[in-house]
């Protein structure tokens, strides 16, 4: 057995080194270099800072509610304006008929 190991030991070591080399080569894509990590960290921090100034979903919901209230008020004003216009038209017609 020791003779077999001495005879084929170099092949086993070569195979082990090839497998280890392949594993390390495959894993290098899984890890990020420190400088690239710091660059990405800086970019993420800048994006988070910029996003903190943007409106949130709650802000949009309150804005939508406010616009809905304004729309309701505008509709009520339009209805009131129609009634006032009808009254003015009746008064105009009455005054024009009274002059004639």
C-alpha positions in Angstrom: 0.0 0.0 0.0 2.8 2.4 0.8 4.4 1.5 -2.5 1.2 2.3 -4.3 0.9 5.6 -2.5 4.5 6.5 -3.3 3.9 5.6 -6.9 0.6 7.5 -7.3 1.1 10.2 -4.7 2.1 12.8 -7.3 -1.1 12.1 -9.3 -3.2 12.4 -6.2 -1.5 15.6 -5.1 -1.9 17.0 -8.7 -5.6 16.1 -8.7 -6.1 17.6 -5.3 -4.3 20.8 -6.4 -6.4 21.0 -9.6 -9.6 20.6 -7.6 -8.5 23.2 -5.0 -7.4 25.6 -7.8 -10.8 25.2 -9.6 -12.7 25.8 -6.3 -10.7 28.9 -5.5 -11.1 30.2 -9.1 -14.9 29.6 -8.8 -15.1 31.3 -5.5 -13.3 34.4 -6.5 -16.4 35.6 -8.4 -18.4 35.2 -5.2 -16.3 37.7 -3.2 -16.1 41.4 -3.9 -12.7 43.2 -3.6 -12.5 45.7 -0.7 -12.2 48.8 -2.9 -15.2 47.8 -5.0 -17.2 47.2 -1.8 -16.3 50.6 -0.5 -17.3 52.2 -3.9 -20.6 50.4 -3.8 -21.1 51.3 -0.2 -20.5 55.0 -1.0 -23.0 54.8 -3.9 -25.6 53.1 -1.8 -25.2 55.8 0.9 -25.6 58.5 -1.7 -28.7 56.9 -3.1 -30.2 56.5 0.4 -29.5 60.1 1.2 -31.2 61.2 -2.1 -34.2 58.9 -1.5 -34.7 60.3 2.0 -35.7 63.7 0.5 -38.3 62.2 -1.8 -42.0 61.9 -0.8 -43.1 58.7 0.8 -46.3 56.7 0.1 -48.0 58.4 3.0 -47.1 61.8 1.5 -48.7 60.7 -1.8 -51.8 59.4 0.0 -52.3 62.7 1.9 -51.8 64.6 -1.4 -54.4 62.4 -3.1 -56.8 63.0 -0.3 -56.3 66.7 -0.5 -56.8 66.7 -4.3 -60.0 64.7 -3.8 -61.3 67.2 -1.3 -60.5 70.0 -3.7 -62.2 68.2 -6.5 -65.3 67.9 -4.4 -65.2 71.6 -3.5 -64.8 72.5 -7.2 -67.8 70.4 -8.1 -69.9 72.0 -5.4 -68.8 75.5 -6.6 -69.6 74.6 -10.2 -73.1 73.4 -9.2 -73.6 76.7 -7.2 -72.4 78.7 -10.2 -75.0 77.0 -12.4 -77.8 77.9 -10.0 -76.6 81.5 -9.7 -76.4 81.7 -13.5 -79.9 80.4 -13.8 -81.1 83.0 -11.3 -79.3 85.8 -13.2 -80.9 84.6 -16.4 -84.4 84.6 -14.9 -83.8 88.1 -13.5 -82.5 89.3 -16.9 -85.5 87.9 -18.7 -87.8 89.5 -16.2 -86.1 92.9 -16.5 -86.1 92.7 -20.3 -89.8 91.8 -20.4 -90.6 94.6 -17.9 -89.0 97.2 -20.2 -90.8 96.1 -23.3 
